[in-house]
Amino acid sequence: MTNGYDAAALLEAADALLEDAIVLRRAIHRFPEQGLHLPRTQSAVLEAISSLPLDISVGRELTSVVADLQGTRGDGPTILLRGDMDALPMSEDADVEFRSEVADGMHACGHDSHTAMLAAAARLLSDFRDSFAGRVRFMFQPGEEGYHGARYMIDEGVLEGVDSVFALHVTPNAPSGVIATKAGPIMAAANVIHITVTGQGGHASSPYLANDPMPVAAEIVTALQVFTTRRISTFDPVVITITKIRGGTTNNVIPEVVHLEGTLRSVSEGSRAKALVGIERVVHHIAAAHEMSAEFTHVVGYPVVVNDSPFAGFTRDTAARLFGDRNAVTMPAPVMGAEDFSYLLNERPGAFAYLGVCPPGESPAHAHGCHSNRMVMDEQAMRNGIAMYAGIALDYLAKNAGSTR
């Protein structure tokens, strides 16, 4: 016995819950919901945990679920475990029997599995509640995909009385069952970029009588890539990606206006600020060089996800104890995706970690990743996710017994 539980017993318990977790994951996958209001998903979660000894509440402004489990050994700290529930606005092309039945809706980022694993962990920890003092808070969150759901839940009090926080995220681009994390920045901040280039419209046969904004827009795209690699430190990187260019109405008309949209990703506030200044400079000066005008605006997205260094090490230790050193990986660099778990980590120490779910027979480097219309996962890896949620809670409560916020 170590820290109040036996690792083999915890893994056995997680394995026993895997089949039900897969059933719940597939049920949620068939009917994906987006944004802050996920009534069907919320109902599925409430049904899954209804028989457990939990103090359950639901959100006022969004369809969240918060459930508290009190250990029977008395007072102690509180650790929050988060699982996000929302899907993406995209069609599914994955060849699975439980594919989405909702047009333009897909769980392409694995949030269905996060929800199912967290619900299973709530059941597992309910059976282990005689082994710990303190409290586990289960946070089932809508609106992670760009809707700032975590911030809404903080406003509604989800962090009240919480000492530390933890979340898992699946990735098909890591070996199945591996837990990977790192200290410090682990995911990027995100800004949405909007650029408008205004020239002078005219006939496609006489561009010299107009002032064509289309090649200027293209020049801006190229110049932003040069700016990124030449003016931003490679040791504090940013990624600027233009994902949408819109202009023109037909093949023989030069448009007056071209619109560009994209994203800026950064792993520090300093590099984000420097990039925003640089984008504006590049956009305006290139447009001016061609006797045009340009407007640059941006929408501030999620902050950088920054893991507490001691908690990140603690997370790796728990993973190694449960799954062995080979399956407890320290990441060499951040991922440039963004996550609103950053809001929680800005308020409380904790960690964000990845669970590898690469499908059998595929290479992690070539598997369809998160946000792919063909994303699939090894559902057997969910057993490790269930055990990791439970193990991190039990280890944390044992290690910090007697301390409360």
C-alpha positions as CSV (number, residue, x, y, z in Angstrom):
1,M,0.0,0.0,0.0
2,T,1.3,3.5,-0.9
3,N,-0.4,6.8,-0.2
4,G,-3.6,5.1,0.9
5,Y,-4.2,2.9,-2.2
6,D,-2.6,0.0,-4.1
7,A,-1.7,0.9,-7.7
8,A,-2.7,-2.6,-9.0
9,A,-6.0,-2.4,-7.3
10,L,-6.7,1.1,-8.8
11,L,-5.8,-0.2,-12.3
12,E,-8.1,-3.2,-11.8
13,A,-10.9,-0.9,-10.7
14,A,-10.4,1.3,-13.8
15,D,-10.4,-1.7,-16.0
16,A,-13.7,-2.8,-14.6
17,L,-15.2,0.6,-15.5
18,L,-13.8,0.8,-19.0
19,E,-16.7,-0.9,-20.8
20,D,-19.3,1.5,-19.3
21,A,-17.1,4.4,-20.0
22,I,-16.8,3.4,-23.7
23,V,-20.6,3.1,-23.9
24,L,-21.0,6.6,-22.4
25,R,-18.4,8.0,-24.7
26,R,-20.1,6.5,-27.8
27,A,-23.5,7.8,-26.8
28,I,-22.1,11.3,-26.4
29,H,-20.2,11.0,-29.7
30,R,-23.3,10.1,-31.7
31,F,-25.0,13.4,-30.6
32,P,-22.4,16.1,-30.3
33,E,-23.3,19.5,-29.0
34,Q,-21.5,22.8,-29.3
35,G,-20.9,25.9,-27.3
36,L,-22.1,26.6,-23.8
37,H,-25.5,24.9,-23.9
38,L,-25.2,21.1,-24.1
39,P,-28.5,19.8,-22.6
40,R,-28.3,16.3,-24.0
41,T,-24.7,15.8,-22.9
42,Q,-25.4,17.3,-19.4
43,S,-28.3,14.8,-19.0
44,A,-26.0,11.9,-19.9
45,V,-23.5,13.0,-17.3
46,L,-26.2,13.5,-14.6
47,E,-27.5,10.0,-15.3
48,A,-24.1,8.5,-15.2
49,I,-23.2,9.9,-11.8
50,S,-26.7,10.0,-10.2
51,S,-26.2,7.0,-8.0
52,L,-23.0,8.2,-6.5
53,P,-22.5,9.8,-3.1
54,L,-21.9,13.2,-4.7
55,D,-23.0,16.8,-4.0
56,I,-24.2,17.8,-7.5
57,S,-25.0,21.2,-8.9
58,V,-25.6,22.5,-12.4
59,G,-24.7,25.8,-14.0
60,R,-26.9,28.9,-14.1
61,E,-25.7,30.4,-17.3
62,L,-24.4,27.3,-19.0
63,T,-25.1,23.5,-18.9
64,S,-22.2,22.6,-16.7
65,V,-22.1,20.0,-13.9
66,V,-20.1,20.3,-10.7
67,A,-20.0,17.3,-8.4
68,D,-18.2,17.1,-5.0
69,L,-17.0,13.9,-3.4
70,Q,-16.0,14.1,0.3
71,G,-13.6,11.5,1.7
72,T,-14.7,9.8,4.8
73,R,-11.5,10.4,6.7
74,G,-12.4,14.0,7.4
75,D,-11.4,17.4,6.2
76,G,-8.5,18.1,3.9
77,P,-7.6,19.9,0.7
78,T,-9.8,20.0,-2.4
79,I,-8.5,19.0,-5.9
80,L,-10.5,19.8,-9.0
81,L,-10.6,17.4,-11.9
82,R,-11.9,18.8,-15.2
83,G,-13.5,17.1,-18.2
84,D,-14.8,19.2,-21.1
85,M,-17.9,18.2,-23.0
86,D,-18.4,20.2,-26.2
87,A,-17.8,19.2,-29.8
88,L,-16.7,21.0,-33.0
89,P,-18.7,22.5,-35.9
90,M,-17.5,20.0,-38.5
91,S,-18.8,16.9,-40.3
92,E,-17.4,13.5,-39.4
93,D,-15.8,11.2,-42.0
94,A,-14.3,8.7,-39.5
95,D,-15.3,5.1,-40.3
96,V,-16.8,4.1,-37.0
97,E,-20.2,2.5,-36.2
98,F,-21.1,5.3,-33.7
99,R,-20.3,8.2,-36.0
100,S,-22.0,11.5,-35.4
101,E,-25.7,11.7,-36.3
102,V,-25.6,15.5,-36.2
103,A,-24.9,17.5,-39.4
104,D,-21.9,19.7,-39.0
105,G,-21.1,18.4,-35.5
106,M,-18.3,16.1,-34.4
107,H,-16.3,15.2,-31.3
108,A,-13.1,15.6,-33.2
109,C,-11.1,16.7,-30.1
110,G,-11.9,13.8,-27.8
111,H,-14.1,15.7,-25.3
112,D,-16.6,12.9,-25.4
113,S,-13.8,10.6,-23.9
114,H,-12.8,13.2,-21.4
115,T,-16.4,13.4,-20.1
116,A,-16.7,9.6,-20.0
117,M,-13.4,9.1,-18.2
118,L,-14.2,11.7,-15.6
119,A,-17.6,10.2,-14.9
120,A,-15.9,6.8,-14.5
121,A,-13.3,8.3,-12.2
122,A,-16.1,9.7,-10.1
123,R,-17.4,6.2,-9.7
124,L,-14.0,4.8,-8.9
125,L,-13.2,7.4,-6.4
126,S,-16.6,7.0,-4.7
127,D,-15.6,3.4,-4.0
128,F,-12.2,4.6,-2.6
129,R,-13.6,7.4,-0.5
130,D,-12.8,5.6,2.7
131,S,-9.1,5.9,1.9
132,F,-8.8,9.7,1.9
133,A,-9.5,12.9,3.7
134,G,-10.5,16.0,1.8
135,R,-12.6,16.5,-1.3
136,V,-12.6,15.8,-5.0
137,R,-14.5,18.2,-7.3
138,F,-15.5,16.9,-10.7
139,M,-15.9,19.7,-13.2
140,F,-17.9,18.8,-16.4
141,Q,-17.4,21.9,-18.6
142,P,-19.2,23.1,-21.8
143,G,-17.7,25.6,-24.2
144,E,-14.0,24.8,-24.3
145,E,-13.9,25.2,-28.1
146,G,-13.7,29.0,-28.2
147,Y,-16.5,29.8,-25.9
148,H,-14.5,30.4,-22.7
149,G,-16.6,27.9,-20.7
150,A,-14.0,27.7,-17.9
151,R,-14.1,31.4,-17.3
152,Y,-17.9,31.2,-17.0
153,M,-17.6,28.4,-14.5
154,I,-15.1,30.3,-12.5
155,D,-17.5,33.2,-12.4
156,E,-20.1,30.8,-11.1
157,G,-17.8,29.7,-8.3
158,V,-16.2,26.4,-9.5
159,L,-12.9,27.3,-7.8
160,E,-14.3,28.3,-4.5
161,G,-12.5,26.2,-1.8
162,V,-10.3,24.5,-4.4
163,D,-6.6,24.1,-3.7
164,S,-5.3,22.6,-7.0
165,V,-6.6,21.6,-10.4
166,F,-5.9,18.9,-13.0
167,A,-7.0,18.0,-16.5
168,L,-6.3,15.4,-19.1
169,H,-6.6,15.7,-22.9
170,V,-6.4,12.8,-25.4
171,T,-4.1,12.9,-28.4
172,P,-3.9,10.3,-31.2
173,N,-0.4,11.6,-31.9
174,A,1.1,9.9,-28.9
175,P,1.4,6.2,-28.2
176,S,-1.7,4.7,-26.6
177,G,-1.7,4.8,-22.8
178,V,1.2,7.3,-22.4
179,I,0.8,10.2,-20.0
180,A,2.8,13.3,-21.2
181,T,3.2,16.6,-19.5
182,K,5.8,19.3,-18.7
183,A,6.5,22.1,-16.3
184,G,5.8,25.7,-17.4
185,P,4.1,26.5,-20.7
186,I,2.4,23.4,-22.2
187,M,-0.1,25.1,-24.6
188,A,-0.2,28.4,-26.3
189,A,-2.2,31.6,-26.1
190,A,-4.5,32.2,-29.1
191,N,-5.6,35.4,-30.9
192,V,-7.9,35.5,-33.9
193,I,-6.5,37.8,-36.6
194,H,-8.6,39.9,-39.0
195,I,-7.0,41.9,-41.9
196,T,-8.8,43.9,-44.5
197,V,-6.9,45.2,-47.5
198,T,-8.6,48.0,-49.6
199,G,-7.6,48.9,-53.1
200,Q,-9.5,50.0,-56.1
201,G,-11.8,47.6,-58.1
202,G,-11.9,47.4,-61.9
203,H,-11.8,45.1,-64.9
204,A,-9.6,42.1,-64.8
205,S,-8.2,42.9,-68.2
206,S,-6.9,46.4,-67.1
207,P,-5.3,46.0,-63.6
208,Y,-3.3,49.2,-64.3
209,L,-6.6,51.2,-64.2
210,A,-7.5,49.6,-60.9
211,N,-5.4,48.8,-57.8
212,D,-5.7,45.1,-57.2
213,P,-5.7,44.1,-53.5
214,M,-5.4,40.4,-54.2
215,P,-1.7,40.1,-54.8
216,V,-1.1,42.5,-51.9
217,A,-3.1,40.2,-49.6
218,A,-0.9,37.3,-50.8
219,E,2.2,39.4,-50.2
220,I,1.1,40.1,-46.6
221,V,0.6,36.3,-46.0
222,T,4.2,35.6,-47.1
223,A,5.6,38.6,-45.3
224,L,4.0,37.5,-42.0
225,Q,5.8,34.1,-42.3
226,V,9.1,35.9,-42.8
227,F,8.4,38.2,-39.9
228,T,7.7,35.2,-37.6
229,T,11.0,33.5,-38.4
230,R,13.2,36.6,-38.5
231,R,11.8,39.0,-35.8
232,I,10.6,36.5,-33.1
233,S,13.0,34.5,-31.0
234,T,13.0,30.7,-31.8
235,F,13.2,30.2,-28.0
236,D,10.0,32.1,-27.4
237,P,8.1,31.1,-30.6
238,V,4.9,32.2,-32.2
239,V,2.9,30.7,-35.0
240,I,1.0,32.9,-37.4
241,T,-1.4,31.1,-39.8
242,I,-3.7,32.7,-42.3
243,T,-6.5,30.2,-42.8
244,K,-9.1,32.2,-44.8
245,I,-8.9,34.7,-47.7
246,R,-12.1,36.1,-49.1
247,G,-12.4,38.5,-52.0
248,G,-14.0,39.0,-55.4
249,T,-17.3,38.0,-56.9
250,T,-16.4,36.7,-60.4
251,N,-13.5,35.9,-62.7
252,N,-13.3,39.2,-64.6
253,V,-13.7,41.7,-61.8
254,I,-10.9,43.0,-59.6
255,P,-12.3,43.4,-56.1
256,E,-11.9,46.5,-54.1
257,V,-11.5,44.7,-50.8
258,V,-9.9,41.4,-49.7
259,H,-10.4,40.0,-46.2
260,L,-8.0,37.7,-44.4
261,E,-8.5,35.7,-41.2
262,G,-6.2,33.5,-39.2
263,T,-4.7,32.8,-35.8
264,L,-1.7,33.9,-33.7
265,R,-0.3,31.4,-31.2
266,S,2.3,32.2,-28.6
267,V,3.8,30.7,-25.5
268,S,4.4,33.9,-23.6
269,E,2.7,37.3,-23.2
270,G,5.9,38.9,-24.3
271,S,6.0,37.1,-27.7
272,R,2.3,37.6,-28.2
273,A,2.6,41.4,-27.6
274,K,5.7,41.6,-30.0
275,A,3.9,39.6,-32.7
276,L,0.8,41.8,-32.5
277,V,2.8,45.0,-33.0
278,G,4.7,43.3,-35.8
279,I,1.6,42.1,-37.6
280,E,0.2,45.6,-37.6
281,R,3.4,47.1,-38.9
282,V,3.7,44.5,-41.8
283,V,0.1,44.8,-42.8
284,H,0.0,48.6,-42.9
285,H,3.4,49.1,-44.6
286,I,2.9,46.6,-47.3
287,A,-0.5,48.1,-48.1
288,A,1.0,51.6,-48.1
289,A,3.8,50.5,-50.4
290,H,1.1,49.6,-53.0
291,E,-0.9,52.8,-52.4
292,M,-3.6,50.9,-50.5
293,S,-5.0,51.0,-47.0
294,A,-5.3,48.1,-44.6
295,E,-6.9,47.5,-41.3
296,F,-5.7,44.9,-38.7
297,T,-7.8,43.8,-35.7
298,H,-7.6,40.9,-33.4
299,V,-9.6,39.1,-30.8
300,V,-7.8,38.0,-27.6
301,G,-8.3,34.3,-27.0
302,Y,-7.2,32.0,-24.2
303,P,-4.0,32.7,-22.2
304,V,-1.0,30.5,-22.2
305,V,-1.5,27.2,-20.4
306,V,1.2,27.2,-17.7
307,N,1.7,24.1,-15.5
308,D,2.9,24.6,-12.0
309,S,6.4,23.1,-11.9
310,P,6.1,21.0,-8.7
311,F,2.6,19.8,-9.8
312,A,3.9,18.8,-13.2
313,G,6.6,16.7,-11.6
314,F,4.1,15.2,-9.2
315,T,1.9,14.3,-12.2
316,R,4.7,12.5,-13.9
317,D,5.4,10.6,-10.6
318,T,1.9,9.5,-10.3
319,A,1.8,8.3,-14.0
320,A,5.1,6.4,-13.5
321,R,3.8,4.7,-10.4
322,L,0.6,3.6,-12.2
323,F,1.9,2.8,-15.7
324,G,5.7,2.6,-15.4
325,D,8.4,5.0,-16.4
326,R,8.1,4.3,-20.1
327,N,4.5,5.6,-20.1
328,A,5.3,8.7,-18.1
329,V,6.8,11.2,-20.5
330,T,8.2,14.7,-20.1
331,M,7.4,16.7,-23.2
332,P,10.3,18.6,-24.8
333,A,8.3,21.6,-25.9
334,P,4.8,23.1,-25.7
335,V,1.9,22.3,-28.1
336,M,0.8,25.4,-30.0
337,G,-2.9,24.6,-29.6
338,A,-4.9,26.6,-27.0
339,E,-7.0,25.6,-24.1
340,D,-9.2,27.4,-21.6
341,F,-8.0,25.3,-18.8
342,S,-5.4,28.1,-18.7
343,Y,-8.0,30.2,-16.8
344,L,-8.0,27.7,-14.0
345,L,-4.2,27.4,-13.9
346,N,-4.0,31.2,-13.7
347,E,-5.9,31.0,-10.4
348,R,-4.7,27.7,-8.8
349,P,-1.6,25.5,-9.0
350,G,-2.0,22.4,-11.0
351,A,-1.2,20.6,-14.3
352,F,-2.6,19.8,-17.7
353,A,-1.5,16.5,-19.2
354,Y,-2.0,14.5,-22.4
355,L,-3.2,10.9,-22.7
356,G,-1.9,9.1,-25.8
357,V,-4.7,7.3,-27.7
358,C,-3.0,6.4,-31.0
359,P,-5.2,3.8,-32.7
360,P,-3.8,0.2,-33.0
361,G,-1.6,-0.3,-36.0
362,E,-1.1,3.4,-36.7
363,S,2.0,5.5,-36.2
364,P,1.5,8.5,-33.8
365,A,3.3,10.7,-36.3
366,H,0.8,9.8,-39.0
367,A,-2.5,9.3,-37.1
368,H,-5.3,11.7,-37.7
369,G,-5.0,14.2,-34.9
370,C,-7.4,16.3,-32.9
371,H,-9.7,18.5,-35.0
372,S,-9.4,16.1,-38.0
373,N,-12.6,15.0,-39.7
374,R,-11.2,11.5,-39.5
375,M,-9.9,11.5,-35.9
376,V,-10.3,8.2,-34.1
377,M,-8.8,6.9,-30.9
378,D,-7.9,3.7,-29.1
379,E,-10.7,3.5,-26.6
380,Q,-8.7,1.0,-24.5
381,A,-6.4,3.9,-23.5
382,M,-9.4,5.4,-21.6
383,R,-8.6,2.9,-18.8
384,N,-5.3,4.7,-18.2
385,G,-7.2,8.0,-18.2
386,I,-9.7,6.9,-15.6
387,A,-6.9,5.6,-13.4
388,M,-4.9,8.8,-13.9
389,Y,-7.7,11.0,-12.8
390,A,-8.3,8.9,-9.7
391,G,-4.6,8.4,-9.0
392,I,-3.7,12.1,-9.1
393,A,-6.6,12.9,-6.8
394,L,-5.7,10.2,-4.2
395,D,-1.9,11.0,-4.3
396,Y,-2.6,14.7,-4.0
397,L,-5.0,14.4,-1.1
398,A,-2.6,12.0,0.7
399,K,0.4,14.2,0.1
400,N,-1.4,17.4,1.3
401,A,-3.4,15.9,4.1
402,G,-4.2,18.6,6.8
403,S,-3.8,21.6,4.5
404,T,-6.8,23.5,3.2
405,R,-7.4,26.7,1.4
